[in-house]
Amino acid sequence: MNMQLKNNLRELRFTKERTSQEMLAYSVGVSRQTINAIENGKFNPSVKLALKIAKFFNKQVEEIFYLEEEKK
Protein backbone atom coordinates (compact mmCIF):
# COMPACT_ATOMS: atom_id res chain seq x y z
CA MET A 1 0.00 0.00 0.00
CA ASN A 2 1.50 3.32 -1.10
CA MET A 3 0.57 6.32 1.04
CA GLN A 4 0.90 10.02 0.31
CA LEU A 5 1.08 12.85 2.85
CA LYS A 6 -1.83 15.26 2.45
CA ASN A 7 -2.79 18.38 4.38
CA ASN A 8 -5.56 20.89 4.92
CA LEU A 9 -3.21 23.82 5.43
CA ARG A 10 -4.90 26.10 2.90
CA GLU A 11 -8.30 25.61 4.54
CA LEU A 12 -6.83 26.34 7.96
CA ARG A 13 -5.19 29.53 6.73
CA PHE A 14 -8.54 30.82 5.52
CA THR A 15 -10.35 29.93 8.75
CA LYS A 16 -7.80 31.69 10.98
CA GLU A 17 -8.34 35.35 10.16
CA ARG A 18 -7.41 34.71 6.52
CA THR A 19 -3.75 34.13 7.32
CA SER A 20 -1.56 34.67 4.26
CA GLN A 21 1.17 32.30 3.16
CA GLU A 22 3.63 35.09 3.96
CA MET A 23 2.34 35.50 7.52
CA LEU A 24 2.43 31.77 8.21
CA ALA A 25 5.88 31.43 6.64
CA TYR A 26 7.27 34.28 8.75
CA SER A 27 5.71 32.84 11.92
CA VAL A 28 7.27 29.39 11.44
CA GLY A 29 10.58 30.56 9.96
CA VAL A 30 10.39 29.43 6.33
CA SER A 31 9.78 31.05 2.95
CA ARG A 32 6.39 31.66 1.39
CA GLN A 33 7.44 29.27 -1.38
CA THR A 34 7.89 26.50 1.20
CA ILE A 35 4.35 27.01 2.51
CA ASN A 36 3.04 26.99 -1.06
CA ALA A 37 4.92 23.78 -1.85
CA ILE A 38 3.55 22.09 1.29
CA GLU A 39 -0.03 23.16 0.46
CA ASN A 40 0.33 21.78 -3.06
CA GLY A 41 1.83 18.46 -1.96
CA LYS A 42 5.18 19.14 -3.59
CA PHE A 43 7.13 19.22 -0.32
CA ASN A 44 6.74 17.24 2.90
CA PRO A 45 7.64 19.28 5.97
CA SER A 46 10.09 18.05 8.57
CA VAL A 47 8.62 16.92 11.87
CA LYS A 48 9.91 20.14 13.45
CA LEU A 49 8.20 22.31 10.82
CA ALA A 50 4.97 20.30 11.04
CA LEU A 51 4.97 20.84 14.81
CA LYS A 52 5.58 24.59 14.40
CA ILE A 53 2.69 24.83 11.94
CA ALA A 54 0.42 22.87 14.30
CA LYS A 55 1.38 25.16 17.19
CA PHE A 56 0.66 28.25 15.08
CA PHE A 57 -2.88 27.00 14.44
CA ASN A 58 -3.27 25.56 17.96
CA LYS A 59 -3.99 22.13 16.46
CA GLN A 60 -2.59 18.63 16.68
CA VAL A 61 -0.30 17.65 13.79
CA GLU A 62 -2.80 14.95 12.78
CA GLU A 63 -5.48 17.61 12.36
CA ILE A 64 -3.38 19.26 9.63
CA PHE A 65 -1.38 16.44 8.04
CA TYR A 66 -2.70 12.98 7.18
CA LEU A 67 -1.87 9.96 5.05
CA GLU A 68 -3.98 9.01 2.06
CA GLU A 69 -3.64 5.96 -0.13
CA GLU A 70 -2.33 6.86 -3.57
CA LYS A 71 -4.65 6.13 -6.49
CA LYS A 72 -3.23 3.73 -9.04
C-alpha positions as CSV (number, residue, x, y, z in Angstrom):
1,M,0.0,0.0,0.0
2,N,1.5,3.3,-1.1
3,M,0.6,6.3,1.0
4,Q,0.9,10.0,0.3
5,L,1.1,12.9,2.8
6,K,-1.8,15.3,2.5
7,N,-2.8,18.4,4.4
8,N,-5.6,20.9,4.9
9,L,-3.2,23.8,5.4
10,R,-4.9,26.1,2.9
11,E,-8.3,25.6,4.5
12,L,-6.8,26.3,8.0
13,R,-5.2,29.5,6.7
14,F,-8.5,30.8,5.5
15,T,-10.4,29.9,8.7
16,K,-7.8,31.7,11.0
17,E,-8.3,35.3,10.2
18,R,-7.4,34.7,6.5
19,T,-3.7,34.1,7.3
20,S,-1.6,34.7,4.3
21,Q,1.2,32.3,3.2
22,E,3.6,35.1,4.0
23,M,2.3,35.5,7.5
24,L,2.4,31.8,8.2
25,A,5.9,31.4,6.6
26,Y,7.3,34.3,8.8
27,S,5.7,32.8,11.9
28,V,7.3,29.4,11.4
29,G,10.6,30.6,10.0
30,V,10.4,29.4,6.3
31,S,9.8,31.1,2.9
32,R,6.4,31.7,1.4
33,Q,7.4,29.3,-1.4
34,T,7.9,26.5,1.2
35,I,4.4,27.0,2.5
36,N,3.0,27.0,-1.1
37,A,4.9,23.8,-1.8
38,I,3.5,22.1,1.3
39,E,0.0,23.2,0.5
40,N,0.3,21.8,-3.1
41,G,1.8,18.5,-2.0
42,K,5.2,19.1,-3.6
43,F,7.1,19.2,-0.3
44,N,6.7,17.2,2.9
45,P,7.6,19.3,6.0
46,S,10.1,18.1,8.6
47,V,8.6,16.9,11.9
48,K,9.9,20.1,13.4
49,L,8.2,22.3,10.8
50,A,5.0,20.3,11.0
51,L,5.0,20.8,14.8
52,K,5.6,24.6,14.4
53,I,2.7,24.8,11.9
54,A,0.4,22.9,14.3
55,K,1.4,25.2,17.2
56,F,0.7,28.3,15.1
57,F,-2.9,27.0,14.4
58,N,-3.3,25.6,18.0
59,K,-4.0,22.1,16.5
60,Q,-2.6,18.6,16.7
61,V,-0.3,17.6,13.8
62,E,-2.8,14.9,12.8
63,E,-5.5,17.6,12.4
64,I,-3.4,19.3,9.6
65,F,-1.4,16.4,8.0
66,Y,-2.7,13.0,7.2
67,L,-1.9,10.0,5.0
68,E,-4.0,9.0,2.1
69,E,-3.6,6.0,-0.1
70,E,-2.3,6.9,-3.6
71,K,-4.6,6.1,-6.5
72,K,-3.2,3.7,-9.0
